[in-house]
Amino acid sequence: MSSDIMESVELISTSLAELPTPSPAPSFTSSDTSNISNRLQVRRIDGIQWVLTIPTPAILRSRQRSHIWSHGAEYQNINQPTTYAWICDYCSRTYSFTGETSNLSRHLSEAHNIGVVRKRKEVPERKRMRIEGQNIAALVAVVNIDRFRELLIRWTVQSQIPFTAIENEGFRDILLLLQPSLDRYLIKSHHTLGQWIRDDYEGARLRLKSLLSQSRSQVHLSFDA
């Protein structure tokens, strides 16, 4: 008889040892250490029984984007099956859930000092490289020295600017502020600017002379004094 009892005790001990270890309760990050989760399968709040809903995989994936589902869950009213609510894990506060989460986030922040932790959206590698390339291109400017020379001459002649303006430190500072790489191209003497203008004038004179020589009739020019 004693051997039968011993065998029964050993069988019970073996069965208990093979039972799965229960998973630890989920932890929630908060600066308030008094927040303890009350999430249960069935909860009774103010005389109303609520049962925890089981979201579909699609709904579960969409909810992963909001932190409120780490601190509360959706429950269904047992007596009114068409009534659903979000219930806080810590204080049993009930909110009608319509898809808007701002009031739920506000409750977590004000009542439990739980803030929103937003994850930075990861930029795909190809898009990130394109953005970085654009930023680098914006820093590395290509100066068209011939175009710069042309515009400088036009501004000087049309506005009747003294050649010595090119030597003015204030004028030079403005140009270098907009484009520091201009420093290697910016002339330092008004004599150079004057020579540029004379060279352009002589080139334009020769081109005009060539055009007039190709005229099939005489061309008369007159100037008002």
C-alpha positions as CSV (number, residue, x, y, z in Angstrom):
1,M,0.0,0.0,0.0
2,S,2.8,2.4,0.9
3,S,4.5,1.7,-2.4
4,D,1.3,2.8,-4.3
5,I,1.2,6.0,-2.3
6,M,4.9,6.7,-3.1
7,E,4.2,6.1,-6.8
8,S,1.3,8.5,-6.8
9,V,3.4,11.2,-5.1
10,E,6.1,10.7,-7.6
11,L,3.6,10.9,-10.5
12,I,2.1,14.2,-9.2
13,S,5.6,15.7,-8.6
14,T,6.6,14.8,-12.2
15,S,3.4,16.3,-13.6
16,L,3.9,19.6,-11.7
17,A,7.5,19.8,-12.9
18,E,6.3,19.5,-16.5
19,L,3.8,22.4,-16.3
20,P,4.9,25.4,-18.4
21,T,6.3,28.3,-16.6
22,P,3.9,31.3,-16.7
23,S,5.1,34.3,-18.8
24,P,5.9,37.4,-16.8
25,A,3.5,40.2,-16.9
26,P,4.3,43.0,-19.4
27,S,6.2,45.9,-18.1
28,F,5.4,49.5,-19.0
29,T,7.8,52.4,-19.1
30,S,6.8,55.3,-17.0
31,S,8.4,57.8,-14.6
32,D,5.6,56.9,-12.1
33,T,6.6,53.7,-10.4
34,S,3.1,53.3,-8.9
35,N,1.6,52.4,-12.3
36,I,0.7,48.7,-12.0
37,S,-1.2,47.1,-14.9
38,N,-4.7,45.9,-14.1
39,R,-5.3,44.4,-17.5
40,L,-7.5,41.3,-17.2
41,Q,-9.6,39.2,-19.5
42,V,-12.8,40.4,-17.8
43,R,-13.1,43.6,-15.8
44,R,-16.0,45.0,-13.8
45,I,-16.1,48.8,-13.7
46,D,-19.0,50.8,-12.1
47,G,-21.2,47.7,-12.3
48,I,-20.5,47.1,-16.0
49,Q,-18.7,44.0,-17.1
50,W,-16.1,44.3,-19.9
51,V,-14.4,41.5,-21.8
52,L,-11.0,42.0,-23.5
53,T,-11.3,41.9,-27.3
54,I,-8.9,39.9,-29.5
55,P,-7.8,42.2,-32.4
56,T,-7.2,40.8,-35.9
57,P,-3.6,40.7,-37.1
58,A,-4.2,43.7,-39.4
59,I,-5.7,45.7,-36.5
60,L,-2.8,44.6,-34.3
61,R,-0.2,45.8,-36.8
62,S,-1.9,49.2,-37.1
63,R,-2.1,49.6,-33.3
64,Q,1.6,49.1,-33.0
65,R,2.1,52.6,-34.3
66,S,0.4,54.1,-31.2
67,H,1.8,53.9,-27.6
68,I,-1.7,53.9,-26.1
69,W,-2.1,50.2,-26.7
70,S,0.9,49.5,-24.5
71,H,-1.0,51.1,-21.6
72,G,-4.6,50.2,-22.3
73,A,-6.7,47.8,-24.3
74,E,-10.0,47.6,-26.1
75,Y,-12.9,45.9,-24.2
76,Q,-16.4,45.0,-25.2
77,N,-19.5,45.6,-23.1
78,I,-20.9,42.2,-22.2
79,N,-24.4,43.5,-21.8
80,Q,-24.2,45.7,-25.0
81,P,-22.0,43.8,-27.5
82,T,-22.0,46.7,-29.9
83,T,-20.3,49.0,-27.3
84,Y,-16.5,49.1,-27.2
85,A,-14.2,51.2,-25.1
86,W,-10.5,51.7,-24.4
87,I,-9.8,51.0,-20.7
88,C,-6.6,52.2,-19.0
89,D,-4.5,49.5,-17.5
90,Y,-3.7,51.5,-14.4
91,C,-6.8,53.3,-13.2
92,S,-9.7,51.6,-15.0
93,R,-10.6,54.9,-16.7
94,T,-13.0,54.1,-19.6
95,Y,-13.0,56.0,-22.9
96,S,-15.3,55.4,-25.9
97,F,-12.8,54.6,-28.7
98,T,-13.6,56.2,-32.1
99,G,-10.1,56.0,-33.6
100,E,-9.0,59.3,-32.1
101,T,-6.1,58.8,-29.7
102,S,-5.3,62.4,-28.5
103,N,-7.6,62.2,-25.5
104,L,-6.1,58.8,-24.5
105,S,-2.6,60.1,-24.8
106,R,-3.6,63.2,-22.7
107,H,-5.0,60.9,-20.0
108,L,-1.8,58.8,-19.9
109,S,0.3,62.0,-19.7
110,E,-1.7,63.8,-17.1
111,A,-2.8,60.9,-14.9
112,H,0.2,58.6,-15.1
113,N,3.1,60.8,-16.3
114,I,3.5,58.6,-19.4
115,G,4.7,60.5,-22.4
116,V,4.6,59.7,-26.1
117,V,7.7,58.1,-27.4
118,R,7.7,58.5,-31.1
119,K,10.1,56.4,-33.3
120,R,11.8,58.2,-36.1
121,K,10.7,57.0,-39.4
122,E,13.5,55.1,-41.1
123,V,14.4,56.5,-44.5
124,P,15.1,53.9,-47.1
125,E,18.8,53.6,-48.0
126,R,18.4,54.7,-51.6
127,K,16.3,57.8,-50.6
128,R,18.8,58.6,-47.8
129,M,21.7,58.5,-50.2
130,R,19.8,60.7,-52.7
131,I,19.1,63.3,-50.0
132,E,22.7,63.3,-48.8
133,G,23.9,63.7,-52.4
134,Q,21.6,66.7,-52.8
135,N,22.9,68.3,-49.6
136,I,26.5,67.8,-50.7
137,A,25.7,69.2,-54.2
138,A,24.3,72.3,-52.5
139,L,27.5,72.8,-50.6
140,V,29.8,72.3,-53.6
141,A,28.9,75.2,-55.9
142,V,30.2,75.4,-59.5
143,V,31.2,78.9,-60.4
144,N,30.9,79.9,-64.1
145,I,33.6,82.4,-64.3
146,D,32.7,83.5,-67.8
147,R,29.1,84.2,-66.8
148,F,30.3,86.0,-63.7
149,R,32.7,88.2,-65.8
150,E,29.8,89.0,-68.2
151,L,27.4,90.0,-65.5
152,L,30.0,92.1,-63.6
153,I,30.8,94.1,-66.8
154,R,27.1,94.6,-67.6
155,W,26.3,95.9,-64.1
156,T,29.3,98.2,-64.2
157,V,28.5,99.7,-67.6
158,Q,24.7,99.9,-67.4
159,S,24.7,101.3,-63.9
160,Q,27.7,103.6,-64.6
161,I,29.5,102.1,-61.6
162,P,33.1,103.4,-61.0
163,F,35.7,100.8,-61.8
164,T,37.1,101.3,-58.3
165,A,33.9,99.8,-56.8
166,I,35.5,96.4,-57.4
167,E,38.1,97.2,-54.7
168,N,35.5,98.2,-52.1
169,E,35.6,95.9,-49.2
170,G,31.9,96.1,-48.5
171,F,31.1,95.0,-52.0
172,R,33.5,92.2,-51.9
173,D,32.2,91.0,-48.5
174,I,28.6,90.8,-49.9
175,L,29.8,88.6,-52.8
176,L,31.9,86.3,-50.7
177,L,29.1,85.9,-48.1
178,L,26.8,84.6,-50.9
179,Q,29.5,82.5,-52.5
180,P,32.8,82.1,-50.6
181,S,34.3,80.2,-53.6
182,L,34.2,83.4,-55.6
183,D,37.3,84.6,-53.7
184,R,39.7,83.0,-56.2
185,Y,37.9,84.6,-59.2
186,L,37.1,88.0,-57.7
187,I,39.5,90.6,-59.3
188,K,41.4,92.9,-56.9
189,S,42.2,95.9,-59.1
190,H,40.0,98.3,-61.0
191,H,42.6,98.2,-63.8
192,T,41.6,94.6,-64.5
193,L,37.9,95.5,-64.7
194,G,38.7,98.4,-67.0
195,Q,40.7,96.1,-69.3
196,W,37.8,93.6,-69.4
197,I,35.4,96.3,-70.5
198,R,37.8,97.6,-73.2
199,D,38.3,94.0,-74.5
200,D,34.6,93.5,-74.7
201,Y,34.1,96.8,-76.4
202,E,36.7,96.0,-79.0
203,G,35.3,92.5,-79.6
204,A,31.8,93.9,-80.1
205,R,33.1,96.6,-82.4
206,L,34.8,94.1,-84.6
207,R,31.7,91.9,-84.8
208,L,29.5,94.8,-85.7
209,K,32.0,95.9,-88.4
210,S,31.9,92.4,-89.8
211,L,28.1,92.4,-89.9
212,L,27.9,95.8,-91.6
213,S,30.5,94.8,-94.2
214,Q,28.1,92.0,-95.3
215,S,25.3,94.4,-95.9
216,R,23.9,94.5,-99.5
217,S,23.2,98.2,-99.3
218,Q,24.7,101.2,-97.6
219,V,23.9,101.7,-94.0
220,H,23.8,105.2,-92.5
221,L,24.1,105.7,-88.8
222,S,23.2,108.9,-87.0
223,F,23.6,109.8,-83.3
224,D,21.8,112.4,-81.2
225,A,24.1,114.8,-79.4
